[in-house]
């Protein structure tokens, strides 16, 4: 998957984010390098959604190039930080309630380039 010369493949429409070290999909990366700060890629977005939840808001964290196990562990830590419930669905962390500011601060503290998304 990775190209020789210049730079490597960063994104593929078939698999999404690609690990720069092994060329595998970021979610299926086995080398572990996709979780290093230099290889994390774009900004992590922290937004709020109510669609399909009967008006109840959740804070969503998208753009994390982590495997399923690492994503679940991070979600568990973020839920403890917020004192709230939540889940991981399709590579997106959902935390119940409005916690954008707290999550952005925690993700930045952990070395992620997190930004607040939406209004």
Protein Blocks (a to p, Z undefined) as FASTA:
>chain_A
ZZghjiddfbdfklopadfklopafklpcnlmmmpmklnopaddddddfehpgopacddd
ehiacdfklmmmmmmmmmmmnopacddeehiacdedjfklmmmmmmmmnopacddedZZ
